[in-house]
């Protein structure tokens, strides 16, 4: 049989329609990917082959998994007049001032769900109670600590949140699970559907700015920005104890304050310190810079540091394999590596020199936004424990490599206004060291924190809402409400083979039994969030392979589509010293050391600040990264 995109003998029958829409060249690439997937080989390849596979797959996703929502009706503008990040994300895209701004539509990686199942089929409370609710806390080992857990909330609050409707609805638990639900019923606001102007279709609006612009500390609009600034020397507000300032209501003063807790606020405070330190450096070198110039330049530098830490530190710990270490460093530095890029710059295109510093932003013909599917795979509340374990840092004979437990603080005491007060009493250093030494939860079934099933949610201004919510059930409802495909359809849209039986998903016999109890034998009914938590994981991955393929696409897109990581990533925009600040910062440990010089030397043994601090450092491997064999 000759090569044909629609008749190859090994093509999964449910993928024929996907391949039929591809160009000849892309279908050829897809067949390579599909064959490797069927054999389960890519993560067992030597590093170079694994990186090549991911490059091919990313290309296919860039071609077939980017869908714009809404009309393109922004205005042209002079980029030279906007050599800084605006408060609301406007004027980043070089030819359309509105792309990526607050209030634009959330995009998609695949068409909205065409499922025949109802929004309550099966009931979200049944799914949450039988498959998600924590039976006992399952930790993540030494790979990921509570700083890493807090970091992902820090990032999500930088990127995306949905505009809600004013109409409230109520979800009532069915009798079969009501006795096991912390809330027998709960009220919440629907996601607001807004007409997109595209043949009367509707979409959801992002109340945050989707750029990697540090809006989590700077705010998403002019009012938010003004609230956090001192308006002297470019600096942001910070309290005398090193944590966030609070207003007269007890609400933290920072860029995004909704649903905060002490660990999240700690990271906001750390990067406020970083911003202010950049301001001091710039003022010393450029005394002619006024407050506005200092603020704008320091924001560029600090946002780039955040993006870099996420790319080549946090993500590498999340996906702890040589192949992903190579892949993420290639994203930032290119195949030729840091030394070559630092010496001669980004001269050789995205593969050899990386995505950062490209001559022009690249959006693959689809205006930049974050997506509904991206939001769905970032549902990681299982990372949260039941208590934060505070470490004793004051005893005379304290073991700094593994400090003794002082006490445990329930997570419910660390959220909202009261949580902020408790965090202030604990103090920055004890909070940070304690979070560093505590493993976070694993992303698996039966590990969703029960305290989040009776949670006090907050409005955008940080004030508590009157109604408790069951987050586990609500997250199932949200995916269905927003048209995110269920697990099998999601995989097909991502050019992956669907599962045909529960045993394809997991080896856990108890899980298979309960999956059958909830979904019957209808595999296609399986909810995405449940599938992602049940899925067998690649060795070294803290997340599922299915979720990872969305990451693969979006992690690159956040860098390559942004003018301030491409065209304007230069000395003219950042200043020579600002660019050097970014280029010499490699990890979160570097940021911590800048503000707390002796802290990691005393309390941290491991290589990354996102790993459990008492764990061993990464072993030395003298073999060059690209030449390493299969794991």
N, C-alpha and C positions, 0 to 999 in steps of 0.2 A: 504494500500500500504506500503510495507516495505521500509526502508531507502535505497535510491539510489541516487548517485550524479547526475544522468541524468534524473530522472523522478519525483522528488518531485513536488507536485502540486502547491506549492507556489513559485517555482523558476521562475524568469523572463525568458521568452523564449530565449532572446538574450544572456543569460549568460550560457546556457547549454554547449557550446563549451569550455568555460573557466573552468567550474567545471570538465568536463570530463578529463582534463589533470592533475587533482590533485590526490594526494594519498588519501586513505580512511580517514585517520585521518584529513588531511587538508580540505577535502571536508566536513567533519563533522563540523569543526570549521567554514568553510565558511557558512554553513547553519545557524549557530548561528548568525553570523554577518549579513547575508542577512535578517533573520527574524527581527532582531532588526532594521535594516535599513528600512524595509518595514513599520514598526510601528513608525518610526521616534523617537526612544526612547533614544539612547545612551547619548545624551547631556541633557536628562531629568532624567537620573539615579542618585542615590546617588553617591558620589565621588568614593567609592571603586568599584562599578559595572561599572562606566564609565571608570575608569582606566583599569579594566579587559578587557572591550570591546576593548579599544585602544591597549592593549597588544596583543590581538588575531589578530586584524587587522594588526598591524605592523608585526607580524610573517608571515602572509599571503603575505604581500607586500615584505618582505625579501625573501620569497621563489619564488615569481612569478613576481616581478617587478624590478628585477635587471638584466640588460643585458650588457655584456661587448662588447665594440667595439674595434677592432684591435687585433693584435697578442700579445701573452705574450712572450716577448723575452728579458727581462732584465737579468741582471747578479746577481749572488749571491755575498754577501759581508759580512764583519764582522761588525755586528751592534755595537760592542764595540768601533770600530774606528770612528763611526758616532753617537756620543751621543749628537748631536746638529742638528738643522734644517739647511739644506743646502740652498744655494741661489736659486736654481732652483727646489727645492722640491724632489730631488733624495734621495735615501737611507732612506726612511721612512718605506716602506713595508719590513718586516723582511727577505724575501727571494727573492725579485726582486727589484733591485735598481731603476728601471724606473717608477714603479707604482706611479701615482700622481705627476709626474714631469711636468714642463712646456713643452708644445709641444706634450703631449699625447692626445689621443682621448677623446672627450666628450662622455660619455656613454648614455644609454637609460633606461627608466623605462618601456618601452613597445615597441613593434615592430614599425618601421616607418610606417607612414600613408599609408593605402591602398585605400584612398578616390578616388572616381571617378571624383571628382570636379577638375577643372583647377585651376592653381595658381592665376588666376585673376577672379575667380567666387565665390562670387561677387567681383567687383573691390575693392581693399583695400581702395581707396580714398572714395568710396561710403560708405563703412562700417565706416570709420573714421569720415566722415562728418555727417552722419545721426545718428550714435549710440554712438560715443565716444566724439566728440568735446564738450567742456564745454559751456553750456548755461549760467549758473551762478555757482559761486563757492559753492560747498557743503562741509562743514567741517566735521570733525570726532568727534565733541564734545570734551569732556575733556579727552577722552581715550588716544589719541595719539597726540604728539606735533611735532614741526618741528625738534627737535633733533632726535626723533624716525624716522621721514621721512629720515633725512640725514644718520642715522645709516644703513639703508638697502642698500643705495648706498655704504657706507663704507664697508659693508660685500661683496656685489657683486664684488666690485673691488678687494677684497681679493681672490675671488674664481674662477671666470670664465669670459672669453671673447673669441669670435670666431675669428679664423684666417680668414682674408678676401682675396678674389681673387683680382687680379690686373685688372680684367675686370669690367668695370662700365656699369650699365644699367640705363635706364630712365623709370620712371613711370609717365604717363600722366593722369590727372584726366578726367573722362568722362564728356561730356557736361552737364549731368543732375545735377552734383554737382560742376562743375568747378567754378561757381561764388561764392560758399561757401568755397572754398579751399584757404588758404593763399598762397599756391604754386600751380600753374596750372600744373606744372610738376617738378620733381626733380630727380637728379642722385645720385646713391649710388653704393657701391661695393658689389657684391654678396658674400655670404659665400663660402669660398673655400672648395671644396669637395676633399678629399684626400683618395686614395685607402687604405683600412684598412688591406689588406692582407687576408681577410676572403671571399673567393670565389668571388673575384673581387668586393666586396661591398665597398662603400665609407663611410666616416664619416667626422665629423668636428673636428678640432684641437683646444685645449684650449691654448691660449697664456698666461694665468695666471697659477698659481699653485693651484689646487683645495683643498689642505690641509688647515686647519684652522691655518695658519702659520704666520699671520700678514704681508703677502707680500704687502698689501696695503700701509704699511709704510716702508717695508724693500726692496721691489723690487722682481722681479720674476726671476732674473738671476744675474750673477756675476757683470755685468756692472751696473745694477740697484742698487745692494747692495753697490757697491763702491761709487756711486753717493751720497748716503744719509749719509754715515758715516764720522765722524770726524777723525777716526783712533787715538783717544786718549781716554783712560779710557772707551772704549767700546761704546761711545755715538754717537747719531745721530745729524744731523744739525738742528738747530732751530734758528729763528731770535730773536733779542732782545726784540721785542714786544710780544713774546709768540706765534706768528703765524709762518707758514712755511717760510723758506728762499726762495728767488727766484733767478733764474740765470740771466745772462745778457739780456736774451730775455724776462724776466718777467714771466717765467714759474716756478711754484712751484717745489721745490726740495723735492720729496717724492717718495714712492715706486710705486704708480700708479697715474698718473696725467691726464689721458684721460678723457675728458668731466667733468672736475671738476667745482665746484661752491663753494662759500664761506663757506656754511654750512658743506659740505663734507671736505673741507680743514681744517676747525676748528677741526673736530674729528681726522683727521690725526695729527694735531699739539698737541692735548690733549694726544694722545698715544705716540707721540715722547717724550713728557714730562714724561709720565709714564715710558717709557724705560729708559730715562736718570736718573730718580729717582731710579730705580732698580739698575742701574750701580753704583750710589753713595753709595747705601746701601751695595752692594756686595764689593765694593772697601774698604769700612770701615772695613768690617768683614773678608775679604780675601785679605790683601794687596799684597799677592804674585800673585794674578791673573793678567795676562797681558791684553792688550787691546782686543785681540781676545777672550780670555776666558770670559771676562766681557761682550763683545758684545753677544756671543753665549748664555750665561746663561740668560742675560737680555731679549733676544729675546724669549727664551722659556717661561719665566715668563709672559712677556707682551702678547704673543699670547694666553696663557692660561687664562689670565684675560679677554681678548676680548671674547674668547669662552664662558667663564662663564657668563659674563654680558649678552651676547646674549641669552644664554640658560635659565637663571633663573631670568632675569629682562626684557629684550626687548620682548621675546616671550610670557612671562606671561602677559604683557600689551597688546600685539597683540591679544591674545586669552584669554580674561579676564573672566575666569570661575574658580571655585574651582577645577574642574576636571583637567584642564590643568595646574593650579598651582601645583597640586600634581604630575601630570605626568612629568612635566619638572624638578621638584626638584628630582624626582625619577631617571631621566636620569643622573643627576649629583651626587646625594648623595645616591640613593637607598631608598628602602621602610623604612629602619631603621632610615634614617634621618641623618642630619649633625652631631649632637652630638655624635652618635654612631660611625660614620665613622671617625670623628676627633679623637676619643678616641682609637679605635682598628684597624682602617684602612679598606681597601677594601678586606675583607676576605671571603665574602659570595656570590660572584657572582653578575651578573648584576641586578637582581631584588632587592635583599636585600641591596647591597652595591653600586649600580649604575654602569654606563659604564666607568666612569673615574677611572683609577687605576686597570682595569682588568689585569690579568697576561699576556694575549696575545691579540693582536689586533684581531678583528673578522670582516671578510668581507663577510661571508656567501657564500664563494666559488666564488665570483665575485670580481676581483681586483677593488680597490677603484677608483672612479672618480665621478665628478658631471655629471648631465644628461641634455639632451635637454629639457625634460619635466620640470625639476627643473627651468631652465632658464625661461621657458614660464610662470610658475605660479608666478615668481618673477617680472613680468612686472607690476610695481606699480607706474607709473608716475602720476597717478591721485592723489597721496599723495601731489604733489607739488602745492602750491598756485600760484596766479598771482603776489603777492607782499610779501615781508618780512616786517613785522610790527616792526619797531624799537621802543623800550621802553625808556622812559625818566628815566635815573638813577641818574641825577645830581641835579634836583630841590630840594629846601630845604624841601618842604612838600610832597615829593614823597611818594605815597602809595606803599610800598614794596611788599605787598601781591598781588597787581594788578596795577603795574605802568602804568602811562598814556602813550598814544601813542605820540611819538615824531614826527615820519614821516613814510611814507611807501616807500619802495624802490622796484621798479619793479624787478622781478627775472631776467629779461634779462640783468640788470646792475650788476648782481652778478656772472655771469658765465664767464669762460675763464680768460684771462690775465687781462682784465679791471675789471672783478669782483674781482680778487685777490687784485688789488689796492684799490678798494672800501672797501673790507673787512678789509684791513689793516688800512684804515682811520677810520672805525667804531670801531675797536678794539675787542679783544677776549671777554672780559667780557660782553660788550653790545650785541655782537652777540649771545653769549650763553644764556644770560638772555632773550633776545628778542625771540629767537627760543623756549626757554622753555615755554614762555607765549603764544605762538601762536599755535592754533590747525592746524594740517595738513588736507589735503583733504581726502574725503571718496572714497573708491574703489567701484565706482558705475558708471552706464552709464551716459553719458553727463557731465563728470567731468574731461576730459583729457585737460590739459592746452593748450590753443590755441597758446601760445608763443612757445611751443615745436613743433608746426606744421610748423614753419619756423625757424628752429634751425641751428646754426652754429656748426657742429660736429667737432671733433678733431681727429688728428692722435694719434698714441700711444705715440709720443713724446710730446704731448700737444699743437702742432701747429694747428691752425685753418685750416679747409679744405675750398676750394674755393666755394663749392656748399652747399646751404641750403638744409635741408631735412625736410620732414613731418614725425615726429616720430610716430604719431598715425597710419598713413597708413603703414609705414615701419614695425611696429611691427606685424601687420596682415600678411604682406608679409613674414616676417622672419619665423613665425611659419609654414606657408605653405611650404616655400622653404626648411626648415630643416626637413620636414616630420613629424612634430608633429601632432598627430591626432586632428581632430575637436572635438568639445565639447562632443557629444554623444559617439563617439568611444573612446575618452579619458576616460570617466566615465566607460564604459564597461571594458576597460583594467585595471581600478583601482578597479574592482569587485563591481562597483556601478550600480544601475539600470539606464538605459538611460531614458531621458524624452520622452514622446510621444506626448505632445502638449505644446504650448507656456505657457499655464497657469500652467504647472508643474514647470516652471522656475521662473516665477515672477507673482505677483499680480498687477503690474503696467499696467493699461490699455493702457496708451500712449506707453509704451515700447513694449507691445504686438503688437500694431498697426504698429509700425515702424519695428519691427522684421519681421512681415509678409511682409511689403513693401520691405525689403531688401532681405529676404531669401525665401519669399513665404511660403508655408506650408511644405517645406522640412526641417524638424527639424534637420536632420543629416548634413545639410549644415552649420549649425551654427558654427562660429569660436570659438575656445577655449577662447580667450581673451574676447570676447563679452559675452560669457556664464558665465565666472567667475565674470564679473562685474554686470551682470543682476541677478545672482542667489540669491534667498532668503538666508539671512545670519542667522546663529545661534546667539542667543542673547549673546552678549559679544564678538563675533568674529568680527574683522575688515576685515577678508578675508572670502572667500567662503569655504564651507565644502570640495568641490572638490579639491581646492588648498591645503587645510589643510592636506589631506591624503598623498600628496607628501611630505609636510613638516614633517609629522609623520615619514615617512621612512628615509628621508635624514638627519633630525636633529640628529637622533640617529647614523646614519652611519658616520657622520663627526667626532663623538667622538670615537666610538668603533673601527673604522678601523685605527686609527692613533696611531702609536707606542708611540708618546710622550704624549698621553692622557691615555695610557694603560701601557704597559710593562715598559716604561721609565718615568712614572709619579711618581717619587720618589726623595728622598733626594740626592741620588748619582748623578742624572742627573741635578736636579734643584737647588741643595744645600738645606740645612735645612731651611735657611732663605727665599730662593726663593719660596719653597713650602708653607711656612707659609704666604708669601705675597699673593699667589693665594688663599689659604684657608681662609684668613681673608677678602678678597675682595668679596662682595656679589652683589653689584649693581654699576651702572654708578655713582650714587651719591657718593659712596665711592671714586671713582677715582677723581671726581671733587673736593671733600673735601680735598683730599690729596694735590692738587695743588692750590686750591683757598679756604682756610679754612673757610672763613666767607660767601662765596657766596650763598650757598644753604640755610644756616640758615637765611639769610636776605631776599632772593628773592623767596623761594620755600616753598609752604605749603603742597604739595601733597606727597605721599609716594615714588613714582618712578620718576626719572628725565625724563622719557619718557612720562609721563602724563603732561597735561597742568598744569603749576606750580601754578596757582592761584586756582586750584580745591582742594576739600577737601581731606585729607588723607584717606586711606582705613579705614573703621570702624573696631573697635576691635571685633573679633569673638572668644569667649572663647571655642567654641566647636572645638576639634581637627580636623584638616583638613580632615583626612581620614574618619571621622565619620559624616561628614556633609551630610545632606539629599539632595534630588533633589532640583534644583533651582526653 
